Amino acid sequence: MGEGILYLCGTPIGNLEDISARALKILKSVDLIAAEDTRHSARLLNYFEINVPLTSYYEHNKHSKGPKLIEMLLEGKKIALVSDAGMPSISDPGEGLVNLCYENHIKVVAIPGPTAVITALVLSGLPSRRYVFEGFLPTDKKELGFILNVLKNEARTIIIYESPHHLLKTLKLLYEYLGPREIAVVREMTKVFEETVRGRFLDVIDIFSSREIKGEFVIVVEGKKISSIIEDGEKQWGAVPVMEHMKEYAGLSKKDAIKQVAKDRGVPKREIYDIVNGVKKKAPVN
């Protein structure tokens, strides 16, 4: 039968015409397609007249279904993994199956396709050189608070998925933690009602407060400016005595600790050196 292979197969995020010729070829040739939602994927397969057996692989059955798929792969079967939309393993449990494959020395091949993360980023017009993807924010309050506090000083562009039911709440929460920034809210990408709403936080919140909210959303938020992060750091350490600050770097050599403290505080190294070593400044000569 040959070597078993797991194909990570990208599927359209809305417009069925976005599927690649290679993806169609693989989907038609495999022995089995593992889908996040078999009913959803069945519509795609029917549209392209693909008659391959479907099985479910999703968050709540991954621990029981994963080993069964691995067993089939070890027998030499070819399996395609698809999500409801976009690339498998992005905000779905695909990564678990990939890791099982590596543990069992099974070949994994990616068939690139559309992904909402990158599509929203390029539509937003916000800086794309450096970005961080948070997926859906957690529902646990402690975890959510921790992540939002981390994002306060995130200099990279931030990308977040959200449902229509929680969009306004999430936008208001992000504004509360991140402050006034440029954002883009992208909805229904590649579909008939695709829309990008770009502006400052409060302006975008006003727009969505005055309309019925429908569709799937991606929120793209401008990262914090590096200069602001540096200024905040200098203000934070400015209230801490230098000798207390030095204790933060107790594991470093004295020279390196002085260098780091000076960097944190935005002052010359000599200034910190003199304080640490008790060097008194000479009185000015009249």
N, C-alpha and C positions, 0 to 999 in steps of 0.2 A: 504493500500500500504506500510505502514511502514515509517521508518525514512529516510529522504533524506540525502545523503552522497556525498560529493565532494572528489573524489580520485585524488591525485596528482601523476600521473603515469609516472615514468621515462622510456624513450625510448632510443634505441641505438643512439650513436653519429656517427655511420658509419656502423659498422658490425651488420647486423640484428640478428645474432646469440647471441648477447650480451643481448637481452631482457630476462627478468626473467620469470620463470614459473608462478609466482604470478601475474606479470603484464599482461600476456596473459589471465589468468583466470579472472582478473578484467575487462579487455577490452572486453571480450566476454560476461560478465554478466551485464554490465551497460545498462541503457536506452538510453544514449547519450554520445558521445565523443566530447568535445570541443577542437578544434585544432588551433594552431597558423596559419598553412597553410593547409587547407583541402586537397589540391592536393598532397602535400608532405606526409601527414599522410595516405591518401588513399592507397599509394603504400605499406606502412607498413601493413595496415589492409588486403589488398588483398593478400599479401604474406603469411599471417598467417590465411587466410580465416575467417576473422572476419567481420560479417555482422551486424554492429551496425550503426545507423544513425550518421552522422558527422555534426557539425556546426562550424562556425568560431568564434574564440575569439582571437583578436590580438590588438595591440597598438591603432589602429585608430578606432576600434569599441567597445572598452572595456566599455566605459561609457553608450552606448546604449544596448549592449548585456549583460553586467554584471547583471543588474536588472532582465532581462528576465530569465537568468539561475538561479538566486536566487528564482524567483517565482516558477520555476519547482522543485527546491530542497525543497522548503517549501511544495510543494504538495506531497513530498515523493519520487521523482525521484532520481535515482543514476546516477551521472555524473562523467566521467573521464576527467581530464584536461591533455592534452599532449602538449609539445612544438615540434618544428621541430626536435630537437635532445637533449637528456639529460633530466635533471630535470626541470619541470615547475617552474617558478618564478626566474630562474637564467638567467638574461639578457632577460626576456620577461615579459609581463604584468600580469603574474599569481598571483603575490602578491596582486593585487587589488581585485581579485575575492576571495582570501582567507580571506582578511579583511572584505569583504562584508558578507562572511559566518559567521565569528565570531560576527559581528554586529547583525546578524539574528539568532544566536544560532544554526547554522547548523554544523553538524559534518564534520571535515576534516581529511582525512587519507592519509598519504604519502606512496607510493609504491616505495621504493628506486630503483634507477637504475644508469646507467653510467652518468658521468658528466665530461665535458671537463676540468673544473677547476682542479679537483683533479688528473685526468689522466695525464694532462700536468705537474703538480707539481711533481708527483712521477717519471715521465720520465726524468725530468730536472736534477735530482740529486742534486739540490740546497736545502738548509735547509728547512725542511718541518714542523718543530715544531711550527713555527709562520709564518703566511702569511696573505696577504691582497689582496682581489680580487677587481679590478677596472672595470671589464667588458670592454665595448668599451669606449675609451676616448671620452669626449664630443667634438662636432664640434664648439660650441661657443668659440671664442678666449679667452674671459675673464675667463670663467669657466675652460677652458683647462689650461690657465696659472696658475690659482689658484691651481688646482690639481697637476700640475707638480712641483710647488713650495713646496707643502705639501710633495710630494713624495721624494724630495731631501734628507730629513732627516728621511725617513722611514727605520726603522731597520729590519722590517719583509720582507720576500721574497714577491715580487710584481708580480701579475698575471694579464695580460691584453689580451683581445680578439682583433683580428684585421683581416681585409679583405685583400685579395691579392693586391688590388688596392692601399692601403694606408700603406702597411707594411714598405717599405723603408723609407717613410716620417716619420712614427712613430718611427722607430728605431733611425733615425738621431736626432729627437726631444728629445727622451729619453736620448740619449748620451749627447746632449747639456746641458740638465738640471741635469742629474744624474752623469755624468762623467764616467771614465773607470771602468766598473764592469763586473763580470761574468754573462752571460745570456744564456738562451736556447730558441730557437725558434722551436716550435713543430707544425708540419703540418699533416693534413689528418689522425688524430688518429684513429686507429682500421681499417683503410682502406688499400688497396693494396699498396699505395705509402706513407705510414706513414714514417715520418722522424723527427729526432731530431738533430738540429744543435746547438752545444754547444761551447762557447768560449767567448773571450772578445768582447765588443761592436763593435769595429772597424773591427775585424776579421770577425764577423758575417755579418756586413754591407757589407764588401767586397764580401763575398760569394754570398749574394742575389743580389748584384749589377751586378754580372756577369752571371746571369741566368734568364730565364723566370719564373715569380712568379705565381704559381698556387696553389689553395687549400684554406682551412680555417686554420687560424693560432692562436696559443696561444703563447704569449711572457711571459717568466718567468725571472724575474730580481733579482739578488742578492740584499739583503737589505744592507743599509749602516752600516758599522761596528760601534758598540756602542762606541768604543774608539774614533773614528773620530767625532762622534756626541758630545761627552764630550769635546774633544779638541776644536771643533768649538765654542761651548758654552763659554768656558773659554776665547777664543780669542775675541769673541764678547763682553763679559762683561768687559774684561780687559781694553777696551778703554773708559768705562763709569765710571765717578767718583762714589765712594762708596755711597755717600749721595744721588745721583740721583738714583742709583740702589735701595736703600732702599725704595724710593717712589713707586717702583713697587709692594711692599708688604705692602702698607699703611693700609690694612684691617687686618693685622696680629698684634699680640703683638710684642713689640720690640725684645724680645728674639727670637721668631719664625722667624721674618723678618731677623735678623742677621744670624740665622742658614741657611735660604734659600739663602741669598746673598752669604754666604761662600760656599755653595754647588754649586751655579751657577758659581762662580769664581774659584772653585777648590783650595781654601785656607783654613787654619785653622779658626775656629770660633773666636778664640782669636784675630786674626789679624783684623777682621771686627769690633769686639767689641771695640778694642782700638781706631780705627778710628772714629767710631760713638760716642764714649764717650770722645773723645779728650784726650785720654791717651797718654802722650809723652813717647817715648822710652828712657830708661836710657842710658846715655853715657857709653860706655865701660870703665871699670877700667883698667888703665895701670899697 
